[in-house]
Amino acid sequence: MKFITGKDRNQTEFFCLEQAIAQNNEVRLIDLFVASINLADFGFDMQFIDNGRPAYRPSELLRLFIYGYLNRIRSSRHLEKECKRNIELMWLMKGLAPDHNTIANFRMNNPKAIRKVFHATVALAKNFNLIGGKLLAGDSTKLRAQNSKKNNFNPAKIERHIAYIDEKLSEYSNILAQQDQDLSQENKSEIQTKANKHKQQRNKYEAYKKQLDETGEVQISTSDPDSRQLITRNNITEVAYNVQTSVDAKHNIPIDFKVTNQNDSKAMGNMVRRAKTIIGSADFILLYDKGYHTGTEFQYADKQEVQVMVAIPEVASHAPDLAFDVANFSYDQVLDQYLCPAGETLTTNGRWYFKKHGKTINRMKHYKTKVCQTCKLFERCTKNKAGRLIERTEHAELIEANKQRIAQNKELYRRRQAIVEHPFGIIKRQWDFYYIMTKKSIRHASADVGLIFTAFNLRRIFNIIDQDRLKKYLEVLAYVFSFLNCLFKPLYAIDPSALNISSRERLAFLCR
């Protein structure tokens, strides 16, 4: 019987990396993409001292990370290993194999520069008309931090630990006092050792308590200080980061992201402002879910002249009879008064009152009427013995305008989930990037998330644009940057500050 046989391992062969990589292999696109951007403009450190061992070029390490994230490899140790056995990486890295510390430090030290690389993918998508810029959807996703729940503390948890320790210390003291004669020296020493350990733990928790008091924070995480325990779904919590995103509807391409450690209630306004800057105009609609329904954020979006559509949350409390809910009271803007379902008028004294909701302080007016006490429908309307009281916030008009936009564009709003959940589904379920790889700070987490979204955008672009067309464009762009760098290279020897000249300024110099 015949079998397919392999090659003789002892046979000598000539091997060329260039011939081993097919022309349509995407590593060639990764190589061209990195070559087409000027890393000095992005903030990567391009100046290294001549003494000691030479450094790796930032472009080589960036190629390594983009390839790794596109192929679901984020660990610096795994990337180090792949450089020595993966033929695609051997070609991409030109045989270089950095150690894992060098790889990890590059990601850790360049969060801002990595964000600019992400923006370069957005610019690339814009160039090929993949960004519509008319309809966007915003949302957030929680990515688990490198910090366990055990190493996350809030004031209540700290007090429980201290109370437990105090109880144990009291128990040890009683044992030593009551059974002093009966205990051997060995047992006394053992109990004293346990007591000392508990005292050390108590000092540690007291230090955490003091830190929370001084900083005003509500939580402290010991492994990853910037991470927080957040609700992921229903009542399930994780120590995580909250990643805000804005996604364009045309091809579900993220145009912006921001790593935070807070919930969604105060995130919309800032993301709207950033989206306006990226799109270059305010002529677009942004869709959000009910977690972003906050009056101050509506006001911020209104100042930016951007239309937002935010899902309306359910009413927190109802009247005894649903027919007398606040939604059924009509407001007269001219007279500044409410008309109740019973036909009575609720007026205001014009004074503003302040009501605290969490960390937010809302300004509002009160509306009421003296007729309530004699109204036949009193019991159906309210349980308040003093009569019905309506609170109207200063942002009520903006909230009502949002409600009308939702009612008039129901089909448009239904697209929100399909737009914004697409990247999250790929990143978390398909790529398995449901956690943050880095730790120690939110800056390091931002670098990891930046590489995730850079890889996602490149994957979308590679899948949508014809490869030959994309290669030609990137080749031209890479040639232009290479030409500019060669042209300005003599200046660097004369004036090191010339390194700070951006590519745009260099083009402007050529056009003079």
Sequence and secondary structure as in RCSB ss.txt:
>XXXX:A:sequence
MKFITGKDRNQTEFFCLEQAIAQNNEVRLIDLFVASINLADFGFDMQFIDNGRPAYRPSELLRLFIYGYLNRIRS
SRHLEKECKRNIELMWLMKGLAPDHNTIANFRMNNPKAIRKVFHATVALAKNFNLIGGKLLAGDSTKLRAQNSKK
NNFNPAKIERHIAYIDEKLSEYSNILAQQDQDLSQENKSEIQTKANKHKQQRNKYEAYKKQLDETGEVQISTSDP
DSRQLITRNNITEVAYNVQTSVDAKHNIPIDFKVTNQNDSKAMGNMVRRAKTIIGSADFILLYDKGYHTGTEFQY
ADKQEVQVMVAIPEVASHAPDLAFDVANFSYDQVLDQYLCPAGETLTTNGRWYFKKHGKTINRMKHYKTKVCQTC
KLFERCTKNKAGRLIERTEHAELIEANKQRIAQNKELYRRRQAIVEHPFGIIKRQWDFYYIMTKKSIRHASADVG
LIFTAFNLRRIFNIIDQDRLKKYLEVLAYVFSFLNCLFKPLYAIDPSALNISSRERLAFLCR
>XXXX:A:secstr
        TT      HHHHS TT THHHHHHHHHTS HHHHT      SSSS    HHHHHHHHHHHHHTT   
HHHHHHHHHH HHHHHHTTT    HHHHHHHHHH HHHHHHHHHHHHHHHHHTT    SEEEEEEEEEE S  GG
GEE HHHHHHHHHHHHHHHHHHHHHHHHTTTTS HHHHHHHHHHHHHHHHHHHHHHHHHHHHHHH  S EESSST
T EEEEEETTEEEEEEEEEEEEETTTTEEEEEEEESS STTTHHHHHHHHHHHHTSS  EEEE GGG  HHHHHH
HHHTT EEEE     S   SSGGGSGGGSEEETTTTEEE TTS EEB  S  EEEEETTEEEEEEEEB GGGGG 
TTHHHH S TT   EEEETTHHHHHHHHHHHHH HHHHTTHHHHHHHHHIIIIIIS   B S  SSHHHHHHHHH
HHHHHHHHHHHHHHS HHHHHHHHHHHHHHHHHHHHHHHHHHHH GGGGG  HHHHHHHHT 
